[in-house]
């Protein structure tokens, strides 16, 4: 691609990220420009894959679109699509594991198939595909330190974030016919997922609240594992990683303290608090 075409492709991806990455962009904007636009290109493609899975089109059509995108990844260097072209350019500059996008497609296909999860090990496979893959993609842009376990840390951090998403979105997912909470654990806690007459999660005996506290404590452990990545990164990359993870980590802590807060709404942090987390991450890792 010419320089102007490359710049335009990256600009498209950055616009997508700025608009759609409600949490991640607080961290991404802390990166120096070359890394920022590179990471935006990866986010834009990941977002496209995710949007295909979540759109209102019939399942067969969504499956066809995922298959077409999977095929496009095989010839990404020849693509004129701005997002794919930007990713191809990024992969020429950074060691991007393009196979991670295939893993993400695999995870979204599990959603389309309506896969339910028997135990946490089953759920971990899904989380690794849809979120651990993103962690490994980010690591290609961040760069790594001397610890050879850095890719594992990135994978674990992605899994921690996905567990937070799952707990935040229990109600929304149920309304869309999706249940990610492992059946074995729901049975153990005596939980039946259903909505009451107001459209909120029904929990008359607080069994679901007890389960959410348990699951949030487990997710906290995954943050402990994944955040070992931060000291391995250079200052700005560490700040970006810490800000992105920090926003979700704060959200998890809110859910753990107040499990019923997810019963009738999609919990989120206010913009001022996200900004505060980003500033704190920058201060701790750079200044």
Buried (B, 14 or more C-beta within 10 A) or exposed (E): BEEEBBEBBBBBBBEBBEEBBEBBBBBBBBBEEEBBBBBBBBBBBBBBBBEBBEEEEEEEEBBEBBEEBBEBBEEBEEBEBBBBBBBBBBBEEBEBBBEBBBBBBBBBBBBBEEBBBEEBEBBBBBBBBBBBBBBBBBBBBBBBBEEEBBBBBBBBBBBBBBBBBBBBBBBEBBEEEBBBBBBEBBEEBEBEBEBEEEEBBBBEEEBBBBBBBBBBEEBBEBBEBBBBBBEBBBEBBBBBBBBBBBBBBBBBBBBBEEBBEBBBEEBBBEEEBBBBBBBBBBEBBEE
